[in-house]
Amino acid sequence: MSILRRGRLGPQPSDIAEYTSSIESDVYIVEPVIKINQAHVVMLVEEGIISANDGALILRALNKIDPRMKLDPKLEDVHMNVEARVIKKLGENVGGKIHTGKSRNDQVSAAIRMTLRCYVLDVIDALIKLRLAIMKICQEHLETVMPGYTHLQHAQPVTLAHHFLAYQDAFQRDTHRLMDAYKRINLSPMGAAALATTSFKINRNRVAEMLGFDGLVENSMDAVSTRDFAVEALSAMALVMSDLGRMAKELILWNTQEVRAVVIPDEYASTSSIMPQKKNPVVLELVRARAAHVYGDLSAVMTILHTLPLSYNLDLQEINQRLWSSCETTLSSVRMMTTLLLKVKFNEDRLLELSSRNFSTATDLADILVREIDVPFRTAHHIVGKLVRKLSAKHKTLEDLTIEELRETIKEVTGSKRLISWKKLTPVLHPKYSVKSKAVIGGPAPKEVSRAINRRQNQIKENKNWYNQKVRLLEKSNKKLGDSIRKIYK
């Protein structure tokens, strides 16, 4: 019989035990649970709550538990599996002291936070690598002209560097959101016990220090019942997947025969079981689709938390599998997109060709009319719009425009003849000129994009330094825990 059920409750049928068990998701938190028990026992010894001899025996038993151990669902969860192993090794007179002054409620919250902070750091590191891959594309394609789109229609010429810099900035915000969430994830609930702390004179700060937490979730009821940190992390990961999905969708479109702007490496594609010519961009399709998994997990978690009363409820157990699933999905998707981007090839000639179609420099023509014939922009917009309508009817583009057609349209709209220099006008109609003229901060001009790239590289370095600092702090706390354990051994 379970060591929990022998007092108040009778035996439980196996089907009920399996239904209520959290074993499936607990495999993610075995190692944190062992460390939590170690830190808690060290603190109990230091505070004189249990003897150093008993503490040393318990710590040795904990040290022999394999984090990859098979969990017994009959024992409900990882917490009771760990405790049962210690008691089996030492007997209840000694092993039974491991749970003094704590509960599964504060322990599971701490373990989730410890596992989640590692996932968040891994995703941040993966995002930094993704952004570096994007920056490589930007540096290689500063002057690769391509059509910019609104409403999936050609709008104005930009560059491939400018286009991908927009994704870099989106992933940079995703990185910062996760960095900010880390502050609220990395707080210790240990010492809250079930919900009302404990009558033992424990040292909550000492346990937090050994486990690498930056502080405490102070209120004990909040400590055991809140999962807002998980929602925050899930929300940030949902946005990461959204940005990945957008990029995947564009690359899928650019890979079509109609566009032919990109070549997907063979290893990221598959073929048809019946059509031998096919090269399907399946990895990108799955990145796009798996965003829905994270959205679904976020929705499920929010629904579980909705109107839950304080403090702990077993409903919270149902969050964990969704949280780990989203972490795995996000991390693998970011890594997959990074390796793909480092190998993808862009058809620069095709992108320039597409930029020359569909009147993408019409706004530049309107701008020069404002400057050269001194008309309001709205009037220039009218002139160029009418001109585009005429040329479209004749299946012509702006490159086919004659000075006579322009002067005629100006007169139709303004009612008077306006002189304009054809020499000044013709360069404006080329996409490359259009791009170079957009030198405003944030624009696609190569000089401006180059400046932006340098700034983004510095921001990436800052984010990498932040990541390295957090990793070192966790390593330092882990060493501190190990040193504290060895001190009790002696």
N, C-alpha and C positions, 0 to 999 in steps of 0.2 A: 504493500500500500504506500501511496505517496506520503512523504514526511509531513505534508501539510494537512492531509485529510484524516489522519488517525485520531484527531481529537474531536473537533466539532462535527465532522462529516463522515459518512460511511464511504465504502468503496464506490468508484465511478466506472460505469461500463466503458469499454474501450472506444466505442463509436462516439460517445459524448466527450471523452478525453481528447480524441483526435479533432473533434469539431471545434473545441475551445482552445486547442493548443496553438502557440505562436511559433512552433519549432521551424516551420518553413521559412519564415523571415528572420528568425533568430540566428541563423548561420552567419549573418552579416555582423553580429555584435558579440560573438563569443570572446574574441581577444579583448575588446574593451571591458566586458564584464569581468574577466579575470583580473585585468589591471585595476578596475574599480575596487574589487575585493582586496587586492593587495594594498592599495593606498589606504583603504578604510581600516584594514588590520594594523598597518603601520601606525596610523593615527590613534587607534584604540590602545596600542602599546605605549605610545608616547604620552598619552593622556592618563595612563595608569588605569584604564578601564578593564583591560585584560593583562595578564602577566606576559613578560617578555618571552618566557619559555613557551607558553601556549601560542603566542603570536608567531614565534619562529617555526613551530611545528605546522601551523596553518599556512604560513607563507611557503614553506617547503612543499606542502601538498599542492598548493595552487601553482607553484612553479612547474610541477610535473604534469599539469593538465595540458594536453595538446589542443591549441585553438581550432584545429581541424577535426576535433573529436565528433563522433556520431552522437547526435542528441536523441534522447529517449522521449517520445511524445507523451508517454504515460506520466512523466514528471512535469508536464504542462509547458515549461519554457526553459530557456538557457540558464536562468538564474537558479532554478531548483536543480538542474543538471549539475551545475558547478558545485553548489552546496552539498548535494548528495554525494558527489565524488570525494569531497573533503571529509565528510562525516564517515563514509565507508572506509577511508584511509586511516582516520584518527579516532573514530568513535565519537559518539555524540557529546561526551563530557568535555572534549576539547574542540572537535570540529563544529559542534553546535553553537560555539561562541562567535562564529564568523559573521553572523547576521545581527549581532548586538548593535543597536542604535541605528539600523537602516532598514529600508523596505525595498521590495521589488519596484515600487512606484518611483522613488527617486533614482534607483539604480538603472532602470530601463531608460528613463529620460536622459540620464548622463551618457549611457552607452550609445543611444541614438545620436546624441550631439557629437560624440567622439568619432563615430563612423561617418556622420554627415560632414563634419569639418574636413575630414580627409578627402571625401569625394569632392567637396567644394574646391579644395586646394588643387586636386587633380584636374578638375574642369577649368579652373583659372589657368593652370599651367598649359593645358591643351589649347585654350583660347589664345594665349600668348603665342604659341607656336603657329596657330592658324593665322593670326594677324601678321606674323613675320612672313608666312607664305604669301599672304595677300600683298604685303609691302614689296616683296620680290617681283610680283607681277606689275605693280605700280612703277617700280624703278625701270623695268624692262620696256614698259609701254607708255612712257611719258608723252610721246608724240603719235601714238597709234590712234587715229581718229575713228570714231564710231558714232552711230546715231544714238542720241538720247531719246528716251520715250516718256510720254505721258499718255495714259489711257491705252497703252500698248500700241500707240501710233507714233511714227517718227515726229520728233518735236524740234530739237536743235542739236547740232553736232557737239559732242564732248570727246573725251579721250578714254581709252580703256583704263588708264591710270586713275582718272577722275571718277569713273564709274566704280572701280573696285575700292577706291579710297572711301566711298560712301559705306561700303560693307565693313571696311576696317573700323570706321567710326561707330557703326552699329555694334560690332563685336567688342569694341572698347567700352561702350556703355554697359554691355552685358557683363564684361569683366568687372567693372566698377560696382555694378549691382551685387554681384557675388561677393566682392570684397567687403562691401558694406554689410551684407547679410552675415558674413563671418563673425562680425562683432557681436551679434545677438545670438548666434549659434554657440559661440565658444564661451558660454557661461555655465557654471556648475550648479545643478540642482541638488547635489549630494548634501545630506544632512537634513533635508526636508522630511525624510522618512516617508510614512504613508501619506501624510498631509499636514501633520501638526508638530513636526520635528520630533525630539526625543528628550526624555528626562536625564539621559546620560550627558555629561559635560564634554561633548564632542567639539572638534575644531574643524569647522567647515572650510575655512580658508586654507588650512594645511592640506586637506584632501584635494581641493581645487588646484593648488600649486603643484602637487605631485602628478596630477592628471593633465596638466598643461592648459587649464582653463584660465581665462583672463580676469575672472571675477565670479560673482554668485548671482543666481536668480534668488533674490533675497526672500521674498514671501513664500512660505512653504507650500501653500495651496496652489499658488501660481506655478511654482517650480515643478510640481508633479503633474499638473493638468494642462499646461500650455503646450501647444504644438505650432504656435504661430511661426516659430523659427523654421519649421519644416515647410509651411506654406510659403514663406518668403523665399526659401531656397528653390522650391518647386516653381514658383512664379518666375524667378530669374531664369531657371532652366527652360521653362516654357518659351520665354522670349528668345533664348539662345536657339532653340529648335525652330522658332518662327523665322529667325534671320537665316538659319541654315536652309530652311525650306524655300525661302524666297530665292536664295542663291541657286539652289538646286533646280528650281523651276526655270530660272533664266538660262542656266547652262543646258538644260534639256531642250529648251526652245532654240537656243543658238546652235545646238547640235543637229537640228532637223535639216533635211535636204533643201528646204525652202530658204533657210537662213545661211547655213554652212559657214558659220563664224567661228566654230570651235571644233576641235577633234578630241574626243574622249579616249584616254588610253584603253587599250584592249582589256587589261585586267579588271577594269571597272565596268565592263560591259558583258553582255551575254548574247547568244544568238537564239534563233527560233528552232523549235523542234521540227518544223516543216519547211520554213523558208530559209535556205542556206545563206542568203545574202544579208540577213539582218544583223545589225549591231545595236543592241538595245542598251540604253544607259541605265541599267538596273540599280546600280549603287545609288545614283542620284534620286531615282524613283523611291528607293527605300528610305533615304534621308528625308525626303519630302513627306512620305507616309508616316514615318515614325514620330514625327512631330505630334501627330494626333494621339499617340500613346501617352505622351507627356501631358498634353492638354486634358486627356481623359483622367489621368492620375490626379492632376491638380483639382479637377472638378469633383472627383470622388472624395478627396481629402477634405475639401471645403464642405461637402455635403455631410461627411461624417462628423465634422466639428460643429456643424450648425446647431446651435441651441443646446449643446452639451452642458449640463449643470456642473458646477465645481463639486468635488475636485476630480479625482481619478475615476475613469470609467473604462471598462474593457473595450469599448468602441475604439479607443485610441490605438489598440493593438492592430486594428485593420489598416491603419495608415502606413505601417512600416513597409510592407511588401511593395506598395505603390511608390513609396519614397525611393527605395533601393532600385526598383525597376527604372524609374525616371533618371536616376543618377547614372545607371549603367547605359541607358539609351543615349543620354546626352553626351556622355564622355566618349562612347564609341563613335557616335555620329560626328562629333567635332574632329576626332582623330582621323576618321575616314575622309572627311572633306579636306583636311590639311594635306594628306598624302596625295589625294587626287589633284589638288591645285598645283602641287609642285611638279606634276607631270603633264598637265593639260597643255595643249597647243592652240594658239589663236591664229585665225586666218586674217592677217592684217590687211591684205589687198581687198578681201571680201568686205571687211568692215568699212573701209574707205569707200568702196563702191556703194554700199548701202547708205552711207552718209550723204552721198551726192544725189540721192533720189528723194522724191516726195517733199520737195520744197523746204528742206530743213533749214535753209539759210534765209527764209522769208523774213524772220524777225530782224536779221542784220540789214536787209534791204530797207525795212521800215525805219530802222534807226538812222541809216545814212540819209534817207529822205528828210528826216527831222533836222539833221545837221546841215544838209546841202541846200534845201529849198525852203527852209524855215517854215515848216508846217507843224501843227500840234501832232503828238504821237497818235492820237485817236484818228486824225485825218490820214496820217501815213498808214495806219493799220487798215483803213478803208481802201486806200489806193492799192496796197499790196494784196489784200484779200480779193479785190476785184480782178487784179492782174492774174492771180493764181487760178481764179475761176476760168478766165479766158484761156490760159495756157493748158489747163487740165482738159478743157473741151477739145483742144487740138492735139491732145496727147503729147504735150511738150513739158519741159522742166524749166527751171530758172536759168539753167545753163544755155537754153535755147532762146532766151529773151533778147529782143533787139531794142535799141534805143528808141526807135519809132513807137514800138508797142508801149514802152514805159511812158513816153511823153504824151501819147494819146490817152492813156489811162489817167495820168495826172490831170490832164485838162478836163476829162469827163467828171472827175471828182471835185476839183477845185474851181473849175470854170475859167481857168486862165492857163497860159503857157508858162512853164517854169523851166529854166535852164538847169541842166545837170551834167556834170562831167562824166562821160562814159569811162574815162581812164580811172577815175576814182571809184566808179561803181563796180566794174568787173571783178576786181580782186575780192570784194566783199561777198560775192556769190560762191566762193570756194569754201568748202568745209574747214580746211586748214586755217584759212584766214579768220573764219568765224571763231574757231577755238582760241587762237592766239589773241584775239581782241578781248576775250573774257578774262581780264587780269584782275578783276575785283577779288577781294578775300573770299576764298571758298570756290572760286571759279575754275574752269577747266584749262586755262592757259598753262602750258608746260612749266613756265617759270613759277607760277603760283602753286601748282601742284607739287613741284619740287620743294618749295618752301614748306608746304603742308606735310610732305613726307618726312622731312627732317624733324619737324615738331613731333609727329606721331612716333618716330623712332625713339625720341627721348621719353615719350610717355610710356612706350613699351618697356624701356629700361627701368623706369620707375615702378611699373607694375611687377616686373620680374624681381626687382629688389624687395618689394613688399612680400612677394611669394617666398623668396629665399629666407627672409626674416622670420616668417611664420613657421616655415619648416624647421629652421634652426631652433626656434623656441620650443616646438614640440619635441625635438630631439633632446634638448636640454632638460625638459621636464621629465622625459622618459629616463634619462640618465639619473636625475635626482631621485626618481622613484626607485630605480635599481640600487643606488647608493644607500637609500634609507632601508631597503629590504636587507641588504648585506650587513648593515650596521646592527640590525636586530639578530641576524644569524650569529654574529659574534658574541 
